[in-house]
């Protein structure tokens, strides 16, 4: 019932259109034994995601992102019950029609940390960040071997080389001013990154939007971590880019609590280098949203965003 989606043009025509998506979702739910369950589409996220009643979530992947659907189903199955924070339990995953894939998973309790952050007291924020650090420590300790057939990038050194080749151009296309662009090659030259690190399972996008929380008489607590679609296998430091930028947002006290809970503090220059090399790197956006030192240098920026108290 869903047409093939392999290009950006097809994506724009199909994925946002509920007159196309909803009948197919209803059909798929029927095949999965959930006929008649209420469907509510979540407004956030790249892929189309639906709440199916109160207990399930259905995430769909068009052909252009089919590998991501395979990856998410496999990774969620691999980590189920093994982290100190809940992750969605996979109920079913596989192919649908015309190259589309799906993952049917349990719905986690709680509200988005992004929606709650402003009303969470500082002490509870630190406790939540510590929980994220503990979860990452366990995630990075898991054997990624069973997932290496579906997760990239494979050769980490070659991945760094590819990212380095396009780093300046990627930021230029996003509108980064020349004063910052011209610093990138020298800065990356100055930061030695491991070409063959201990291979760790990475979430890569641990941000407030992918963390669920709740509050009770004892304060705020983590209730879930989701969206393993962009998972990778590589250097564990890479995972601390998103946490530093999108959870801690340059707050040294939170960076300190994160490092303490994780059991290791990464050098600020290393994390900024990975920020520049990250697949989804958008330095102009970060400069708009995070504190920027008056010196206007990348080493100072590394300290401002990833330094500890």
C-alpha positions in Angstrom: 0.0 0.0 0.0 3.0 2.3 0.3 4.8 3.4 -2.9 8.6 3.0 -3.2 10.6 5.8 -1.6 14.2 5.9 -2.8 14.8 9.6 -3.5 14.4 12.8 -1.6 11.6 13.8 -4.0 9.7 10.6 -3.3 10.3 11.1 0.5 8.9 14.6 0.4 5.8 13.4 -1.5 5.0 10.4 0.6 6.3 10.4 4.1 4.6 13.6 5.4 1.3 12.7 3.6 -1.0 11.0 6.1 -3.6 10.2 3.4 -0.9 7.9 2.1 0.8 6.8 5.3 -2.2 6.1 7.6 -4.0 3.5 5.4 -0.7 1.6 5.1 -0.1 1.8 8.9 -3.6 0.5 9.5 -3.0 -2.4 7.1 0.4 -3.2 8.7 -1.2 -3.1 12.2 -3.8 -5.5 11.0 -1.1 -7.9 9.8 0.6 -7.6 13.2 -2.6 -8.5 15.2 -3.3 -4.9 16.2 -6.3 -4.1 14.0 -8.4 -1.3 15.3 -5.9 0.0 17.8 -5.8 3.8 18.0 -3.0 5.4 16.0 -1.3 8.7 16.8 1.6 9.9 14.7 4.5 11.4 16.7 5.4 14.9 15.4 9.2 14.5 16.0 11.7 12.3 14.2 13.0 11.7 10.7 11.1 8.5 10.1 7.3 8.1 10.5 6.5 6.8 14.0 3.1 6.0 15.5 1.8 5.2 18.9 -0.4 2.1 18.5 -2.7 2.2 21.5 -1.0 2.7 24.8 1.5 -0.2 24.7 3.1 -0.2 21.3 5.1 2.1 18.9 5.4 1.4 15.2 8.3 2.9 13.3 8.5 2.7 9.5 11.5 3.0 7.3 11.2 3.6 3.5 13.5 1.9 1.1 16.0 4.8 1.2 16.4 4.0 4.9 15.8 0.3 4.9 19.2 -0.5 6.4 18.4 1.8 9.3 15.3 -0.3 10.0 17.4 -3.5 10.0 19.9 -1.9 12.3 17.3 -0.6 14.8 15.6 -3.9 15.1 18.9 -5.7 15.6 20.3 -3.2 18.1 17.2 -3.0 20.2 17.1 -6.8 20.4 20.8 -6.8 21.4 20.5 -4.3 24.2 17.1 -5.4 25.6 17.3 -5.7 29.4 21.0 -5.1 29.5 21.2 -1.4 30.2 20.4 0.4 33.5 17.8 2.4 31.7 14.9 0.9 29.8 14.9 0.6 26.0 12.0 -0.4 23.8 11.4 -4.1 23.6 11.1 -5.4 20.1 7.8 -7.1 19.3 8.4 -7.6 15.6 10.5 -6.2 12.8 10.9 -7.0 9.1 9.9 -6.1 5.6 6.6 -4.6 4.6 6.1 -3.6 0.9 8.0 -1.9 -1.9 11.2 -1.8 0.1 9.7 -0.5 3.3 10.6 -2.0 6.7 9.1 -1.6 10.1 9.9 -2.1 13.8 7.1 -2.7 16.3 8.3 -2.1 19.8 6.9 -1.5 23.3 6.1 2.0 24.3 8.2 3.4 27.2 6.7 5.4 30.0 7.6 9.0 30.8 7.9 12.3 29.0 10.6 13.7 26.7 13.5 15.2 28.7 13.5 18.0 26.1 10.0 19.0 27.1 10.7 18.8 30.9 14.2 20.2 31.1 13.3 23.8 32.0 11.3 22.7 35.1 13.9 20.2 36.4 15.9 21.4 39.5 19.7 21.6 39.1 20.3 18.7 41.5 17.9 16.4 39.6 19.5 17.4 36.3 22.8 16.2 37.6 21.3 13.0 38.7 19.7 12.4 35.3 23.0 13.2 33.5 24.8 10.7 35.9 22.2 8.1 34.8 23.0 8.8 31.2 26.7 8.3 31.9 26.1 5.0 33.7 24.0 3.8 30.8 26.7 4.7 28.2 29.3 2.9 30.3 27.2 -0.3 30.1 26.4 0.2 26.4 30.0 0.6 25.6 30.9 -2.5 27.5 28.7 -4.7 25.4 30.2 -6.9 22.7 29.3 -5.2 19.4 30.5 -8.3 17.4 27.0 -9.7 16.7 26.0 -6.4 15.1 29.0 -5.7 13.0 27.3 -7.1 9.9 24.6 -4.4 10.1 26.4 -1.4 11.7 29.1 0.7 10.2 31.5 2.2 9.6 33.8 -0.8 9.7 37.3 0.6 9.4 37.4 3.5 11.9 40.5 5.1 10.5 39.0 5.1 7.0 35.8 6.6 8.4 37.9 9.4 10.0 39.6 10.0 6.7 36.3 10.3 4.8 34.9 12.7 7.4 38.1 14.8 7.4 37.9 15.2 3.6 34.5 16.7 3.8 34.6 18.5 7.1 35.3 22.0 5.9 32.8 21.8 3.0 30.1 20.4 5.2 30.4 23.4 7.6 30.6 25.8 4.6 27.4 24.6 3.1 25.7 25.1 6.5 26.9 28.7 6.6 29.9 28.7 8.9 31.8 32.0 8.7 35.3 31.9 7.1 36.9 32.9 10.4 35.9 29.5 11.8 36.3 27.5 8.6 39.9 28.4 8.2 40.8 27.0 11.6 39.4 23.5 11.0 42.3 21.8 9.2 44.9 23.0 11.6 42.7 22.1 14.6 42.1 18.6 13.3 45.8 18.2 12.7 46.5 19.0 16.3 44.1 16.4 17.8 45.3 12.8 17.6 42.3 10.5 17.3 42.6 6.7 17.5 42.4 5.0 14.1 41.9 1.6 15.6 40.1 2.2 19.0 38.5 -0.4 21.1 35.3 -1.1 19.3 32.2 0.0 21.2 28.5 0.0 20.4 27.5 3.6 20.0 24.1 5.2 20.2 25.5 8.4 18.5 22.5 10.6 19.3 21.9 10.6 23.0 20.1 13.9 23.3 17.2 15.3 25.4 14.7 14.3 22.6 15.7 10.7 22.9 15.6 10.4 26.7 12.4 9.9 28.7 11.9 10.9 32.3 9.3 11.0 35.1 9.1 12.5 38.5 7.9 11.2 41.9 8.4 12.0 45.5 12.1 11.2 45.2 12.6 13.6 42.3 13.2 13.1 38.6 14.4 9.8 37.1 15.2 8.3 33.8 12.5 6.0 32.4 13.8 5.3 28.9 16.4 5.7 26.1 15.3 5.2 22.5 16.1 5.8 18.8 19.0 3.5 18.1 18.5 3.8 14.4 21.8 5.7 13.8 23.9 3.3 16.0 27.5 2.6 15.0 30.5 0.6 16.1 33.6 2.7 16.9 35.4 4.9 19.3 33.4 5.5 22.5 34.3 9.2 22.7 32.2 9.8 19.6 29.1 9.2 21.7 29.9 12.1 24.0 29.4 14.7 21.2 25.6 14.6 21.3 25.5 14.4 25.1 27.7 17.4 25.5 26.0 19.5 22.9 22.3 18.5 23.3 22.0 17.4 26.9 24.6 19.3 28.9 24.8 22.2 26.5 28.2 23.3 27.7 27.5 23.3 31.4 30.8 22.3 33.2 29.0 20.9 36.3 27.0 18.5 34.1 30.0 17.6 32.1 31.8 16.7 35.3 28.9 14.6 36.6 28.7 12.8 33.3 32.4 11.9 33.3 32.3 10.8 36.9 29.4 8.5 36.3 30.9 7.1 33.1 34.2 6.6 34.7 36.3 8.5 32.2 36.7 12.1 31.1 37.5 12.8 27.5 39.7 15.8 26.5 37.6 18.7 25.3 39.8 19.0 22.1 39.1 15.3 21.3 35.3 15.9 21.6 35.3 19.0 19.5 37.3 17.1 16.8 34.6 14.5 16.8 32.0 17.2 16.7 33.6 18.5 13.5 33.8 15.0 12.1 30.4 13.8 13.2 28.1 12.6 10.4 25.4 15.2 11.3 27.8 18.0 12.3 26.3 21.5 12.1 28.6 24.0 13.7 26.6 27.1 12.8 23.6 25.7 14.7 25.7 24.9 17.8 27.2 28.4 17.7 23.7 29.9 17.8 22.5 27.7 20.6 25.6 27.3 22.9 28.0 29.7 24.7 30.7 31.0 22.4 34.1 32.4 23.9 35.1 35.9 22.9 38.5 34.7 21.6 36.8 32.9 18.6 39.2 30.0 18.5 38.4 26.3 18.2 40.5 25.3 21.3 38.6 27.9 23.4 35.3 26.5 21.9 36.3 23.0 22.9 36.8 24.1 26.5 33.6 26.1 26.5 31.4 23.2 25.3 33.2 20.1 26.7 35.2 21.4 29.7 34.5 20.2 33.2 34.1 22.2 36.4 
